Amino acid sequence: MEYLTQLSLLWGLVAQADPANAAEPVNAPALGSFLVPILAAIVLYYFLIIRPERRKQSAHKSQIESLKKNDRVVTIGGLYGVVMSVQRDADEVTLKVDEATNTKIRVTFGAIARVVGNEPSGEKTA
Protein backbone atom coordinates (compact mmCIF):
# COMPACT_ATOMS: atom_id res chain seq x y z
CA MET A 1 0.00 0.00 0.00
CA GLU A 2 3.05 2.22 0.23
CA TYR A 3 3.10 2.60 -3.54
CA LEU A 4 -0.42 4.04 -3.42
CA THR A 5 0.78 6.70 -1.00
CA GLN A 6 3.65 7.58 -3.31
CA LEU A 7 1.30 7.75 -6.28
CA SER A 8 -1.07 10.06 -4.43
CA LEU A 9 1.83 12.34 -3.45
CA LEU A 10 2.98 12.44 -7.07
CA TRP A 11 -0.54 13.20 -8.23
CA GLY A 12 -0.83 15.98 -5.61
CA LEU A 13 2.36 17.60 -6.88
CA VAL A 14 1.06 17.50 -10.45
CA ALA A 15 -2.28 18.99 -9.34
CA GLN A 16 -0.54 21.88 -7.57
CA ALA A 17 1.25 23.02 -10.74
CA ASP A 18 0.96 26.74 -11.36
CA PRO A 19 -1.55 27.38 -14.19
CA ALA A 20 0.07 30.78 -14.95
CA ASN A 21 3.22 29.01 -16.10
CA ALA A 22 1.27 26.44 -18.12
CA ALA A 23 1.94 28.31 -21.36
CA GLU A 24 5.69 27.87 -20.93
CA PRO A 25 7.13 24.63 -22.30
CA VAL A 26 8.12 22.20 -19.58
CA ASN A 27 10.96 19.76 -20.11
CA ALA A 28 9.58 17.32 -17.54
CA PRO A 29 8.28 14.00 -18.88
CA ALA A 30 4.56 13.38 -18.94
CA LEU A 31 2.78 11.76 -16.00
CA GLY A 32 1.89 8.74 -18.13
CA SER A 33 5.54 7.90 -18.60
CA PHE A 34 5.84 7.53 -14.82
CA LEU A 35 2.64 5.58 -14.30
CA VAL A 36 3.14 2.92 -16.97
CA PRO A 37 6.26 1.34 -15.42
CA ILE A 38 4.79 1.56 -11.93
CA LEU A 39 1.55 -0.12 -12.99
CA ALA A 40 3.50 -2.75 -14.92
CA ALA A 41 5.58 -3.50 -11.82
CA ILE A 42 2.45 -3.82 -9.68
CA VAL A 43 0.84 -6.24 -12.15
CA LEU A 44 4.05 -8.27 -12.43
CA TYR A 45 4.38 -8.43 -8.64
CA TYR A 46 0.81 -9.70 -8.35
CA PHE A 47 1.18 -12.44 -10.96
CA LEU A 48 4.65 -13.59 -9.91
CA ILE A 49 4.42 -13.39 -6.13
CA ILE A 50 0.97 -12.88 -4.65
CA ARG A 51 -1.13 -15.16 -6.86
CA PRO A 52 1.11 -18.29 -6.63
CA GLU A 53 1.40 -17.87 -2.86
CA ARG A 54 -2.38 -17.72 -2.49
CA ARG A 55 -2.70 -20.90 -4.54
CA LYS A 56 -0.18 -22.66 -2.29
CA GLN A 57 -2.03 -21.52 0.82
CA SER A 58 -5.40 -22.69 -0.47
CA ALA A 59 -3.96 -26.07 -1.53
CA HIS A 60 -2.36 -26.53 1.91
CA LYS A 61 -5.59 -25.52 3.64
CA SER A 62 -7.60 -28.04 1.61
CA GLN A 63 -5.08 -30.78 2.48
CA ILE A 64 -5.36 -29.98 6.17
CA GLU A 65 -9.17 -29.89 6.04
CA SER A 66 -9.30 -33.30 4.35
CA LEU A 67 -6.91 -34.89 6.86
CA LYS A 68 -8.13 -38.27 8.12
CA LYS A 69 -6.91 -41.36 9.93
CA ASN A 70 -4.03 -43.30 8.31
CA ASP A 71 -2.83 -40.34 6.24
CA ARG A 72 0.95 -40.01 6.16
CA VAL A 73 2.14 -36.50 6.98
CA VAL A 74 5.29 -34.47 7.55
CA THR A 75 5.40 -31.88 10.31
CA ILE A 76 7.13 -28.51 10.03
CA GLY A 77 9.86 -29.98 12.24
CA GLY A 78 10.53 -32.74 9.71
CA LEU A 79 8.88 -35.62 11.58
CA TYR A 80 7.14 -38.22 9.46
CA GLY A 81 4.07 -39.79 11.00
CA VAL A 82 0.78 -41.54 10.43
CA VAL A 83 -2.40 -39.82 11.57
CA MET A 84 -4.04 -41.79 14.38
CA SER A 85 -6.82 -39.35 15.25
CA VAL A 86 -8.08 -35.94 14.19
CA GLN A 87 -9.81 -33.64 16.69
CA ARG A 88 -10.95 -30.61 14.72
CA ASP A 89 -12.68 -28.88 17.64
CA ALA A 90 -9.45 -29.03 19.71
CA ASP A 91 -7.25 -28.16 16.69
CA GLU A 92 -5.21 -31.28 17.38
CA VAL A 93 -3.87 -34.27 15.45
CA THR A 94 -2.36 -37.38 17.03
CA LEU A 95 0.49 -38.88 15.01
CA LYS A 96 2.23 -42.23 15.36
CA VAL A 97 5.90 -41.53 14.67
CA ASP A 98 7.50 -44.88 15.51
CA GLU A 99 6.10 -48.32 14.67
CA ALA A 100 8.47 -50.27 16.93
CA THR A 101 7.73 -48.45 20.18
CA ASN A 102 4.29 -47.20 19.17
CA THR A 103 5.31 -43.62 19.96
CA LYS A 104 2.56 -41.05 19.46
CA ILE A 105 2.69 -37.26 19.53
CA ARG A 106 -0.02 -34.62 19.53
CA VAL A 107 0.41 -31.61 17.27
CA THR A 108 -1.77 -28.76 16.07
CA PHE A 109 -3.05 -28.49 12.50
CA GLY A 110 -0.57 -25.67 11.93
CA ALA A 111 2.33 -28.06 12.57
CA ILE A 112 1.42 -30.22 9.56
CA ALA A 113 3.60 -29.16 6.63
CA ARG A 114 2.23 -31.54 4.02
CA VAL A 115 0.33 -34.75 3.47
CA VAL A 116 2.56 -37.43 1.94
CA GLY A 117 -0.08 -40.06 1.27
CA ASN A 118 -2.89 -41.99 2.86
CA GLU A 119 -1.41 -45.47 3.05
CA PRO A 120 -0.04 -46.68 6.41
CA SER A 121 3.75 -46.78 6.61
CA GLY A 122 3.81 -50.59 7.04
CA GLU A 123 1.93 -51.21 3.78
CA LYS A 124 4.17 -49.62 1.15
CA THR A 125 3.63 -50.87 -2.36
CA ALA A 126 6.36 -51.24 -4.95
C-alpha positions in Angstrom: 0.0 0.0 0.0 3.1 2.2 0.2 3.1 2.6 -3.5 -0.4 4.0 -3.4 0.8 6.7 -1.0 3.7 7.6 -3.3 1.3 7.7 -6.3 -1.1 10.1 -4.4 1.8 12.3 -3.5 3.0 12.4 -7.1 -0.5 13.2 -8.2 -0.8 16.0 -5.6 2.4 17.6 -6.9 1.1 17.5 -10.4 -2.3 19.0 -9.3 -0.5 21.9 -7.6 1.3 23.0 -10.7 1.0 26.7 -11.4 -1.6 27.4 -14.2 0.1 30.8 -14.9 3.2 29.0 -16.1 1.3 26.4 -18.1 1.9 28.3 -21.4 5.7 27.9 -20.9 7.1 24.6 -22.3 8.1 22.2 -19.6 11.0 19.8 -20.1 9.6 17.3 -17.5 8.3 14.0 -18.9 4.6 13.4 -18.9 2.8 11.8 -16.0 1.9 8.7 -18.1 5.5 7.9 -18.6 5.8 7.5 -14.8 2.6 5.6 -14.3 3.1 2.9 -17.0 6.3 1.3 -15.4 4.8 1.6 -11.9 1.6 -0.1 -13.0 3.5 -2.8 -14.9 5.6 -3.5 -11.8 2.4 -3.8 -9.7 0.8 -6.2 -12.2 4.1 -8.3 -12.4 4.4 -8.4 -8.6 0.8 -9.7 -8.4 1.2 -12.4 -11.0 4.7 -13.6 -9.9 4.4 -13.4 -6.1 1.0 -12.9 -4.7 -1.1 -15.2 -6.9 1.1 -18.3 -6.6 1.4 -17.9 -2.9 -2.4 -17.7 -2.5 -2.7 -20.9 -4.5 -0.2 -22.7 -2.3 -2.0 -21.5 0.8 -5.4 -22.7 -0.5 -4.0 -26.1 -1.5 -2.4 -26.5 1.9 -5.6 -25.5 3.6 -7.6 -28.0 1.6 -5.1 -30.8 2.5 -5.4 -30.0 6.2 -9.2 -29.9 6.0 -9.3 -33.3 4.4 -6.9 -34.9 6.9 -8.1 -38.3 8.1 -6.9 -41.4 9.9 -4.0 -43.3 8.3 -2.8 -40.3 6.2 0.9 -40.0 6.2 2.1 -36.5 7.0 5.3 -34.5 7.5 5.4 -31.9 10.3 7.1 -28.5 10.0 9.9 -30.0 12.2 10.5 -32.7 9.7 8.9 -35.6 11.6 7.1 -38.2 9.5 4.1 -39.8 11.0 0.8 -41.5 10.4 -2.4 -39.8 11.6 -4.0 -41.8 14.4 -6.8 -39.3 15.3 -8.1 -35.9 14.2 -9.8 -33.6 16.7 -11.0 -30.6 14.7 -12.7 -28.9 17.6 -9.5 -29.0 19.7 -7.2 -28.2 16.7 -5.2 -31.3 17.4 -3.9 -34.3 15.5 -2.4 -37.4 17.0 0.5 -38.9 15.0 2.2 -42.2 15.4 5.9 -41.5 14.7 7.5 -44.9 15.5 6.1 -48.3 14.7 8.5 -50.3 16.9 7.7 -48.5 20.2 4.3 -47.2 19.2 5.3 -43.6 20.0 2.6 -41.0 19.5 2.7 -37.3 19.5 0.0 -34.6 19.5 0.4 -31.6 17.3 -1.8 -28.8 16.1 -3.0 -28.5 12.5 -0.6 -25.7 11.9 2.3 -28.1 12.6 1.4 -30.2 9.6 3.6 -29.2 6.6 2.2 -31.5 4.0 0.3 -34.8 3.5 2.6 -37.4 1.9 -0.1 -40.1 1.3 -2.9 -42.0 2.9 -1.4 -45.5 3.1 0.0 -46.7 6.4 3.8 -46.8 6.6 3.8 -50.6 7.0 1.9 -51.2 3.8 4.2 -49.6 1.2 3.6 -50.9 -2.4 6.4 -51.2 -5.0 
